[in-house]
Amino acid sequence: METLLYTAELIQDGGTYKLVVQDLVRDTVQTTPIPRAAVDRLPAFLSTLGAKLSSSLPRARR
């Protein structure tokens, strides 16, 4: 069974951006402003993170 632990939203309000992360286990919310340059790099960051995480997972024995 899957359990949702966190949600994250990137919100644009005019020319500013903010990241809102909700911890569903602890029932907390954190909000932080994000510079436009970081928003622009987000797809590359997520791709790099995904590649690093998938390469660090243990491989099944055959």
C-alpha positions in Angstrom: 0.0 0.0 0.0 1.3 3.4 -0.9 1.3 6.3 1.6 1.6 9.9 0.5 4.1 11.6 2.8 4.7 15.0 1.2 3.2 17.3 -1.4 5.0 20.1 -3.1 3.7 23.0 -5.2 5.6 25.6 -7.1 3.4 28.7 -7.2 3.9 31.8 -9.4 2.4 35.0 -8.1 3.1 37.8 -10.5 6.9 37.8 -11.0 7.7 35.8 -7.8 7.8 32.1 -7.1 7.3 30.2 -3.9 7.7 26.5 -3.1 5.1 25.1 -0.7 5.9 21.7 0.8 3.3 20.0 3.0 4.4 17.2 5.4 1.3 15.0 5.6 2.7 12.9 8.4 3.5 15.8 10.8 0.7 18.1 9.4 3.1 21.0 8.7 3.6 23.3 5.8 6.8 25.1 4.8 6.9 27.9 2.3 10.0 29.5 0.8 10.6 32.0 -2.0 12.4 30.6 -5.0 14.5 32.7 -7.4 13.5 32.6 -11.1 16.9 31.1 -12.0 16.2 28.1 -9.7 12.8 27.7 -11.3 14.4 27.6 -14.7 16.9 24.9 -13.6 14.3 22.7 -11.8 13.7 20.3 -14.7 17.5 19.7 -15.0 17.8 19.3 -11.3 15.0 16.7 -11.1 16.5 14.8 -14.0 19.9 14.7 -12.3 18.4 13.7 -9.0 16.4 10.9 -10.6 19.4 9.6 -12.4 21.5 9.6 -9.2 18.8 7.9 -7.1 18.1 5.2 -9.7 21.9 4.4 -10.0 22.2 4.1 -6.2 19.3 1.7 -5.7 20.4 -1.9 -5.0 20.1 -4.1 -8.1 18.2 -7.4 -7.9 20.3 -10.6 -8.0 19.7 -12.8 -11.0 
